[in-house]
Amino acid sequence: MALLRRLLYLGTRFSQAIKMEKFKPSSYVEVKRNRTTLWIKHVDAISCLSNDQEEGLLYSASWDKTFKVWRIGISNCIESIKAHDDAVNSLVASVDGTIYTGSADGTVKVWKRQQNGKVIRHALVQTLLS
């Protein structure tokens, strides 16, 4: 995956480019060492990707302890979730809207996609192997 001139290239079998729109100053948050970055961007290495083609969603998980939900059709990050206390190393999106994340903290968490109109949110359902 690479970000080049506001295009996001996903290294998949069926590569596609997602155009990134201009970002508003309100989209920035403070991160390590008093630096600011876009909240939609992971601040550490991305460890895995999962795609929900039916819903048009892409999930990315990172060593920054979060997973993010991207709407592929409009090229936007629609949700950022602090999922674990350590790096998120695996993420699987199932057809029924359930998301499974695994972390270096030794836990597996189960998340459920909830849709209220056009708004999509993910809620923690269960923590396994804690």
URNOR-V24847 format. One record per residue. N is the residue number from 1. RES is the residue in three letters. PHI is phi in whole degrees, 0 to 359 (NA if undefined). PSI is psi in whole degrees, 0 to 359 (NA if undefined). OMEGA is omega in degrees with one decimal (NA if undefined). Layout:
# URNOR-V24847
n=[N	N]
res=[RES	RES]
phi=[PHI	PHI]
psi=[PSI	PSI]
omega=[OMEGA	OMEGA]
This chain:
# URNOR-V24847
n=[1	2	3	4	5	6	7	8	9	10	11	12	13	14	15	16	17	18	19	20	21	22	23	24	25	26	27	28	29	30	31	32	33	34	35	36	37	38	39	40	41	42	43	44	45	46	47	48	49	50	51	52	53	54	55	56	57	58	59	60	61	62	63	64	65	66	67	68	69	70	71	72	73	74	75	76	77	78	79	80	81	82	83	84	85	86	87	88	89	90	91	92	93	94	95	96	97	98	99	100	101	102	103	104	105	106	107	108	109	110	111	112	113	114	115	116	117	118	119	120	121	122	123	124	125	126	127	128	129	130]
res=[MET	ALA	LEU	LEU	ARG	ARG	LEU	LEU	TYR	LEU	GLY	THR	ARG	PHE	SER	GLN	ALA	ILE	LYS	MET	GLU	LYS	PHE	LYS	PRO	SER	SER	TYR	VAL	GLU	VAL	LYS	ARG	ASN	ARG	THR	THR	LEU	TRP	ILE	LYS	HIS	VAL	ASP	ALA	ILE	SER	CYS	LEU	SER	ASN	ASP	GLN	GLU	GLU	GLY	LEU	LEU	TYR	SER	ALA	SER	TRP	ASP	LYS	THR	PHE	LYS	VAL	TRP	ARG	ILE	GLY	ILE	SER	ASN	CYS	ILE	GLU	SER	ILE	LYS	ALA	HIS	ASP	ASP	ALA	VAL	ASN	SER	LEU	VAL	ALA	SER	VAL	ASP	GLY	THR	ILE	TYR	THR	GLY	SER	ALA	ASP	GLY	THR	VAL	LYS	VAL	TRP	LYS	ARG	GLN	GLN	ASN	GLY	LYS	VAL	ILE	ARG	HIS	ALA	LEU	VAL	GLN	THR	LEU	LEU	SER]
phi=[NA	216	250	222	50	63	241	257	259	261	280	240	302	253	301	214	252	246	283	267	280	296	253	283	303	290	279	266	228	277	237	313	54	57	263	246	210	294	293	282	261	289	261	215	300	276	264	196	228	217	241	248	294	298	267	71	245	240	251	235	239	217	290	278	78	239	232	236	246	243	270	295	299	246	59	235	278	257	200	233	236	283	266	219	269	215	306	271	258	213	208	229	255	267	296	276	92	268	243	244	237	238	225	292	281	88	245	241	243	249	239	240	285	237	242	238	70	266	273	248	226	240	243	291	257	200	248	253	57	276]
psi=[135	148	116	117	50	24	135	117	124	125	75	172	319	76	143	154	138	122	127	128	168	144	138	152	332	348	356	146	161	134	194	147	40	28	156	151	166	136	337	350	140	144	5	183	140	125	334	161	149	143	135	94	324	320	351	35	145	132	135	139	152	164	352	12	12	163	149	150	127	134	110	320	328	4	41	147	120	346	141	125	124	106	326	174	355	183	137	117	341	150	132	131	122	166	329	7	10	136	134	128	141	144	162	349	1	10	155	129	146	127	147	130	131	129	127	95	237	354	126	131	156	130	142	128	318	147	124	156	37	NA]
omega=[-179.4	177.2	-176.0	178.2	177.2	171.4	179.2	179.2	179.2	-179.3	179.3	179.1	177.1	-175.2	176.3	179.1	178.1	-179.1	178.7	-179.8	175.5	-175.8	179.0	176.6	179.6	178.3	-177.0	175.1	179.0	177.2	-176.0	174.3	176.3	175.0	175.4	178.0	176.2	179.1	-178.3	-176.0	173.3	-179.2	175.4	-174.9	174.1	-174.6	-179.9	178.0	173.9	-173.8	171.3	-174.3	-178.7	-179.3	-178.2	-177.5	172.9	178.0	174.3	178.0	-171.0	173.1	178.0	174.7	-177.2	160.5	-176.4	-179.4	-177.3	173.2	-174.2	-176.3	-178.9	175.5	-178.9	169.0	-175.4	177.6	175.4	-172.6	172.0	-168.2	-172.2	177.0	177.4	-175.5	174.1	-174.6	-179.4	179.4	177.1	175.6	178.9	-176.1	-176.2	177.6	177.2	179.3	177.0	177.5	177.1	-171.3	174.1	177.0	176.1	-178.6	169.1	-179.6	179.7	-178.6	178.4	177.1	178.3	-178.4	177.8	-173.2	178.3	-177.5	178.2	176.3	178.0	-178.6	177.5	-179.6	-173.0	172.4	-179.9	174.6	-178.9	NA]
